Amino acid sequence: MLKNVKKTIYIILMLFTALFIFSSFFVRAKYNYFIYGDRPILAKQKPAIFFILIFIILPMGFLFYKISLKLDRYDKNLILPISILISFLLQTGFIFAFPRLPTDDSKTVYTLALNMFYHKDYSSFGEGGYLHMFPFNYGTVLYIMALLKLFPDSYVVIKSFNILFSLVITLMIYKINRLLDCKSAHKDYGILFFAATYIPGIFMSNFIYNDVMATAFFTCSVYFLIKFIRKRAVKDLLASAFFLSTGNYFRNIGLIFLIAAIIYIVLNMNVLKAGLVAASVFILILASNIPGLSQNYYLHKSNIISGSVKDNSAPIHMWLNMGMNFEKLGFWDDFKSYNIYQIDANHNKQLSIKLFKEDIKEKISNSTVGGLLSHYYRKLIWTWTEGTYQIERYGFGNDMDTSAKKYPRHGGYEYRTFATNLFKDDSMYRSAMNWILYVINFLMYLFILFGLIERVKAGKFEGLLLVLIILGVIAFYIIWEIKSRYIYPVYPILIILSFQGFKRAYDIAFTTVTKHR
């Protein structure tokens, strides 16, 4: 019974992955802030470029993996530090080569942290203030304030901590893979090097926000929960609960991970006693609520707020309404939903909920079944196949030189470098990087699908938690406002699943070639 349920879950992800792969032969999901502005683009696929890059990148992947196998003779205590050092040097070089300034929300939370730290200014919690509307970002403000207290006021400090969190992610990717494939005949240094040099992972360290930090906490939570199921040590469960709650505090998608964790525990009741299953679920739920309750208590105690921070904050309906933005595939709707809450409802949460429900109802009634299906299909394909996590904007950044720009841009650099000039605007280097990442993402889905098929055929579902999380994120962003950056927290899982499929494909190919010699 339980095995059939696990098999069904795997098959569902296989279907989604097959959809991503099939669609990529006909359409290409793109994001280019300089050319199109802040909007998602689905364009006709360019088969020549697409297949040429596949035939270049795929053999390179097999070659590098073959080289990594030769490193099996060396102890991980040597290879791990070298991999971490390589990643550290690459990321450090990148943040100095592209000294990107914070923009939008990242600029706002940084400014709020400065005001609170130096001037004790908490007016942002007042009506109309940023934290009045979006209190979930107070955790990021507190984090930046903590860094301001310990270190000099510098963007480099925050980016350096991003790098440290990124290195933790790299380490956790390797450890999770080893935990899932503990009987492997190889030491799997290939996934370690891939994670250490994965371009979106390196470039996102340049983004002053909560993405990298939260991803590190969520990935640690996944590792310890899998370890808990394997060894049934309560300390691992507590560690998983701690990292899950901390990750959720900084980025409020922890509910997806929590639901996946609960299902994962329940589906492993054959190895856990009923009492331990119930206790585990209770601990995870309790831990997930502690940071928010503690924050509310602190703000009350300090007389910063009088009620709950959520009393008149922007309702979830605002993001659901954005998710039905047909013009931009559920992307940011250029303040339309924002103005419903801020202007039409005058920051009144209950009134705004009513207005959002009316707007959503009107959008549904004015559309057809085919129109809705088309919208959600295009939204799904763009989010998951864009492949760069929008690092073109959040990693590279954009020059503030407006002499030739097509759309208004925000941000800029602290100073210009050879690299910023090389990747300026829509240069061939920036375009090539976007193409390369797009194709790498496509190949990852190919190997994810192959790996899932092999696991189903073998009846082995040890990666169930990873599959559940991916499915949860897919379901969530079908209805929510989208950015491909929003699925960044699951890139470690995509790497693990794709590596397992890649490794299996390599073994089959190598065995076939050997037999025919």
TACORBEL-V311597 format. One record per residue. N is the residue number from 1. RES is the residue in three letters. PSI is psi as a letter, one per 30 degrees, with the letter a starting at -180 (999 if undefined). OMEGA is omega in whole degrees, -180 to 180 (NA if undefined). Layout:
BEGIN
N;RES;PSI;OMEGA, N;RES;PSI;OMEGA
END
This chain:
BEGIN
1;MET;e;-180, 2;LEU;e;-179, 3;LYS;e;179, 4;ASN;e;177, 5;VAL;e;178, 6;LYS;e;180, 7;LYS;e;179, 8;THR;e;179, 9;ILE;e;177, 10;TYR;e;-178, 11;ILE;e;178, 12;ILE;e;178, 13;LEU;e;176, 14;MET;e;-179, 15;LEU;e;178, 16;PHE;e;-180, 17;THR;e;177, 18;ALA;e;178, 19;LEU;e;178, 20;PHE;e;-178, 21;ILE;e;-178, 22;PHE;e;-178, 23;SER;e;-177, 24;SER;f;177, 25;PHE;f;-176, 26;PHE;e;-179, 27;VAL;k;176, 28;ARG;k;175, 29;ALA;k;-176, 30;LYS;l;170, 31;TYR;j;177, 32;ASN;j;-173, 33;TYR;e;-178, 34;PHE;e;-176, 35;ILE;e;-171, 36;TYR;f;-172, 37;GLY;a;-176, 38;ASP;i;-179, 39;ARG;l;177, 40;PRO;k;180, 41;ILE;k;171, 42;LEU;j;-177, 43;ALA;l;177, 44;LYS;k;-178, 45;GLN;k;175, 46;LYS;j;-172, 47;PRO;e;-176, 48;ALA;e;180, 49;ILE;e;-177, 50;PHE;e;-176, 51;PHE;e;176, 52;ILE;e;179, 53;LEU;e;177, 54;ILE;e;-177, 55;PHE;f;175, 56;ILE;e;-173, 57;ILE;e;-177, 58;LEU;e;177, 59;PRO;e;178, 60;MET;e;178, 61;GLY;e;178, 62;PHE;e;180, 63;LEU;e;180, 64;PHE;e;178, 65;TYR;e;179, 66;LYS;e;177, 67;ILE;e;-179, 68;SER;e;180, 69;LEU;f;179, 70;LYS;f;179, 71;LEU;f;180, 72;ASP;f;-180, 73;ARG;f;-177, 74;TYR;k;-179, 75;ASP;k;-179, 76;LYS;f;178, 77;ASN;f;175, 78;LEU;e;-175, 79;ILE;e;-179, 80;LEU;e;179, 81;PRO;e;179, 82;ILE;e;179, 83;SER;e;179, 84;ILE;e;180, 85;LEU;e;179, 86;ILE;e;180, 87;SER;e;180, 88;PHE;e;-179, 89;LEU;e;179, 90;LEU;e;-178, 91;GLN;e;178, 92;THR;e;177, 93;GLY;e;-177, 94;PHE;e;-176, 95;ILE;f;175, 96;PHE;f;177, 97;ALA;e;179, 98;PHE;i;-176, 99;PRO;i;-175, 100;ARG;k;175, 101;LEU;l;178, 102;PRO;k;-180, 103;THR;l;173, 104;ASP;b;-177, 105;ASP;e;-178, 106;SER;e;177, 107;LYS;e;-179, 108;THR;e;-178, 109;VAL;e;178, 110;TYR;e;179, 111;THR;e;178, 112;LEU;e;179, 113;ALA;e;178, 114;LEU;e;-179, 115;ASN;e;-180, 116;MET;e;-176, 117;PHE;e;-174, 118;TYR;f;-174, 119;HIS;g;-178, 120;LYS;h;-177, 121;ASP;j;180, 122;TYR;g;-177, 123;SER;f;-180, 124;SER;f;176, 125;PHE;f;178, 126;GLY;l;-176, 127;GLU;k;-180, 128;GLY;f;180, 129;GLY;l;-176, 130;TYR;e;-178, 131;LEU;f;171, 132;HIS;e;-179, 133;MET;e;-174, 134;PHE;i;-176, 135;PRO;f;-180, 136;PHE;f;179, 137;ASN;g;177, 138;TYR;e;178, 139;GLY;e;179, 140;THR;e;176, 141;VAL;e;178, 142;LEU;e;180, 143;TYR;e;179, 144;ILE;e;177, 145;MET;e;178, 146;ALA;e;178, 147;LEU;e;178, 148;LEU;e;-180, 149;LYS;e;-174, 150;LEU;f;-173, 151;PHE;l;177, 152;PRO;l;179, 153;ASP;j;-177, 154;SER;k;175, 155;TYR;e;-177, 156;VAL;e;180, 157;VAL;e;-178, 158;ILE;e;179, 159;LYS;e;178, 160;SER;e;176, 161;PHE;e;172, 162;ASN;e;179, 163;ILE;e;179, 164;LEU;e;178, 165;PHE;e;178, 166;SER;e;178, 167;LEU;e;175, 168;VAL;e;178, 169;ILE;e;179, 170;THR;e;180, 171;LEU;e;-179, 172;MET;e;176, 173;ILE;e;-180, 174;TYR;e;-177, 175;LYS;e;178, 176;ILE;e;179, 177;ASN;e;179, 178;ARG;e;180, 179;LEU;e;-179, 180;LEU;f;-177, 181;ASP;h;-174, 182;CYS;f;-179, 183;LYS;g;-178, 184;SER;k;179, 185;ALA;f;-179, 186;HIS;l;-180, 187;LYS;f;174, 188;ASP;h;176, 189;TYR;f;179, 190;GLY;e;-179, 191;ILE;e;178, 192;LEU;e;-180, 193;PHE;e;178, 194;PHE;e;179, 195;ALA;e;-177, 196;ALA;f;-176, 197;THR;g;-179, 198;TYR;j;-169, 199;ILE;e;178, 200;PRO;e;178, 201;GLY;e;179, 202;ILE;e;-173, 203;PHE;f;-177, 204;MET;f;176, 205;SER;f;180, 206;ASN;f;-174, 207;PHE;j;-178, 208;ILE;j;179, 209;TYR;a;-172, 210;ASN;g;-172, 211;ASP;e;-175, 212;VAL;e;-179, 213;MET;e;-179, 214;ALA;e;179, 215;THR;e;178, 216;ALA;e;-179, 217;PHE;e;180, 218;PHE;e;-180, 219;THR;e;176, 220;CYS;e;179, 221;SER;e;178, 222;VAL;e;-179, 223;TYR;e;-175, 224;PHE;f;178, 225;LEU;e;176, 226;ILE;e;179, 227;LYS;e;178, 228;PHE;e;179, 229;ILE;e;-179, 230;ARG;e;-171, 231;LYS;f;179, 232;ARG;h;176, 233;ALA;k;-176, 234;VAL;e;180, 235;LYS;e;178, 236;ASP;e;177, 237;LEU;e;180, 238;LEU;e;178, 239;ALA;e;179, 240;SER;e;180, 241;ALA;e;179, 242;PHE;e;-178, 243;PHE;e;178, 244;LEU;e;-178, 245;SER;e;179, 246;THR;e;177, 247;GLY;e;180, 248;ASN;e;180, 249;TYR;e;-179, 250;PHE;f;178, 251;ARG;j;-169, 252;ASN;h;171, 253;ILE;g;-179, 254;GLY;f;180, 255;LEU;e;178, 256;ILE;e;179, 257;PHE;e;-180, 258;LEU;e;179, 259;ILE;e;178, 260;ALA;e;-180, 261;ALA;e;180, 262;ILE;e;178, 263;ILE;e;-180, 264;TYR;e;179, 265;ILE;e;-178, 266;VAL;e;-179, 267;LEU;f;174, 268;ASN;g;-179, 269;MET;f;177, 270;ASN;f;177, 271;VAL;f;178, 272;LEU;k;175, 273;LYS;l;-177, 274;ALA;e;180, 275;GLY;e;-180, 276;LEU;e;177, 277;VAL;e;-179, 278;ALA;e;-180, 279;ALA;e;-179, 280;SER;e;180, 281;VAL;e;-180, 282;PHE;e;-179, 283;ILE;e;-179, 284;LEU;e;179, 285;ILE;e;180, 286;LEU;e;-178, 287;ALA;e;-178, 288;SER;f;-178, 289;ASN;f;-176, 290;ILE;e;-178, 291;PRO;e;-180, 292;GLY;e;178, 293;LEU;e;179, 294;SER;e;179, 295;GLN;e;-180, 296;ASN;e;179, 297;TYR;e;-179, 298;TYR;e;-178, 299;LEU;e;176, 300;HIS;e;-178, 301;LYS;e;-179, 302;SER;g;180, 303;ASN;h;178, 304;ILE;e;175, 305;ILE;l;179, 306;SER;e;178, 307;GLY;a;176, 308;SER;k;179, 309;VAL;f;-177, 310;LYS;f;-175, 311;ASP;e;-179, 312;ASN;g;176, 313;SER;l;178, 314;ALA;k;-178, 315;PRO;l;179, 316;ILE;f;180, 317;HIS;f;179, 318;MET;e;-180, 319;TRP;e;175, 320;LEU;e;178, 321;ASN;e;175, 322;MET;e;-180, 323;GLY;f;178, 324;MET;g;175, 325;ASN;j;-174, 326;PHE;e;-177, 327;GLU;e;-176, 328;LYS;h;174, 329;LEU;h;180, 330;GLY;g;178, 331;PHE;l;175, 332;TRP;k;-171, 333;ASP;h;174, 334;ASP;h;173, 335;PHE;g;-179, 336;LYS;e;179, 337;SER;e;179, 338;TYR;e;-178, 339;ASN;f;176, 340;ILE;e;-180, 341;TYR;e;-172, 342;GLN;e;-174, 343;ILE;e;-176, 344;ASP;e;-179, 345;ALA;f;179, 346;ASN;h;179, 347;HIS;g;176, 348;ASN;j;-172, 349;LYS;e;-177, 350;GLN;e;178, 351;LEU;e;-180, 352;SER;e;177, 353;ILE;e;179, 354;LYS;e;-179, 355;LEU;e;179, 356;PHE;e;179, 357;LYS;e;179, 358;GLU;e;-179, 359;ASP;e;179, 360;ILE;e;179, 361;LYS;e;180, 362;GLU;e;179, 363;LYS;e;180, 364;ILE;e;-177, 365;SER;f;-180, 366;ASN;f;-180, 367;SER;l;176, 368;THR;l;177, 369;VAL;e;179, 370;GLY;e;179, 371;GLY;e;178, 372;LEU;e;180, 373;LEU;e;178, 374;SER;e;179, 375;HIS;e;-176, 376;TYR;e;175, 377;TYR;e;-179, 378;ARG;e;178, 379;LYS;e;-180, 380;LEU;e;-177, 381;ILE;e;-179, 382;TRP;e;-176, 383;THR;e;-171, 384;TRP;f;-179, 385;THR;f;179, 386;GLU;e;165, 387;GLY;f;-176, 388;THR;f;-174, 389;TYR;g;179, 390;GLN;h;179, 391;ILE;f;175, 392;GLU;e;178, 393;ARG;e;-172, 394;TYR;f;178, 395;GLY;d;178, 396;PHE;e;-173, 397;GLY;l;-179, 398;ASN;k;179, 399;ASP;k;179, 400;MET;f;176, 401;ASP;j;-171, 402;THR;g;-174, 403;SER;f;-176, 404;ALA;g;-174, 405;LYS;l;179, 406;LYS;e;179, 407;TYR;l;178, 408;PRO;k;-180, 409;ARG;l;180, 410;HIS;l;173, 411;GLY;c;-175, 412;GLY;a;-178, 413;TYR;l;174, 414;GLU;e;177, 415;TYR;l;-179, 416;ARG;k;180, 417;THR;l;175, 418;PHE;e;-178, 419;ALA;e;-180, 420;THR;e;177, 421;ASN;e;-179, 422;LEU;e;-177, 423;PHE;g;-177, 424;LYS;k;176, 425;ASP;b;180, 426;ASP;h;-179, 427;SER;l;180, 428;MET;f;-180, 429;TYR;e;178, 430;ARG;e;179, 431;SER;e;179, 432;ALA;e;179, 433;MET;e;178, 434;ASN;e;179, 435;TRP;e;-179, 436;ILE;e;-180, 437;LEU;e;178, 438;TYR;e;-178, 439;VAL;e;176, 440;ILE;e;179, 441;ASN;e;178, 442;PHE;e;-180, 443;LEU;e;176, 444;MET;e;178, 445;TYR;e;177, 446;LEU;e;-178, 447;PHE;f;173, 448;ILE;e;180, 449;LEU;e;180, 450;PHE;e;180, 451;GLY;e;179, 452;LEU;e;178, 453;ILE;e;-180, 454;GLU;e;-180, 455;ARG;e;179, 456;VAL;e;179, 457;LYS;e;-179, 458;ALA;f;-179, 459;GLY;g;-179, 460;LYS;k;-174, 461;PHE;h;-177, 462;GLU;f;179, 463;GLY;g;-176, 464;LEU;e;-178, 465;LEU;e;-180, 466;LEU;e;-180, 467;VAL;e;179, 468;LEU;e;-180, 469;ILE;e;179, 470;ILE;e;179, 471;LEU;e;178, 472;GLY;e;180, 473;VAL;e;176, 474;ILE;e;-178, 475;ALA;e;-176, 476;PHE;e;-176, 477;TYR;g;168, 478;ILE;e;-177, 479;ILE;f;-175, 480;TRP;l;170, 481;GLU;k;-176, 482;ILE;l;161, 483;LYS;k;177, 484;SER;f;175, 485;ARG;f;-177, 486;TYR;f;180, 487;ILE;g;177, 488;TYR;e;-179, 489;PRO;f;179, 490;VAL;g;179, 491;TYR;e;176, 492;PRO;e;180, 493;ILE;e;178, 494;LEU;e;178, 495;ILE;e;-178, 496;ILE;e;-179, 497;LEU;e;-179, 498;SER;e;179, 499;PHE;e;179, 500;GLN;e;177, 501;GLY;e;179, 502;PHE;e;-179, 503;LYS;e;179, 504;ARG;e;179, 505;ALA;e;179, 506;TYR;e;-179, 507;ASP;e;180, 508;ILE;e;-180, 509;ALA;e;-179, 510;PHE;e;179, 511;THR;e;-180, 512;THR;e;180, 513;VAL;e;-180, 514;THR;e;-179, 515;LYS;f;-176, 516;HIS;g;178, 517;ARG;999;NA
END
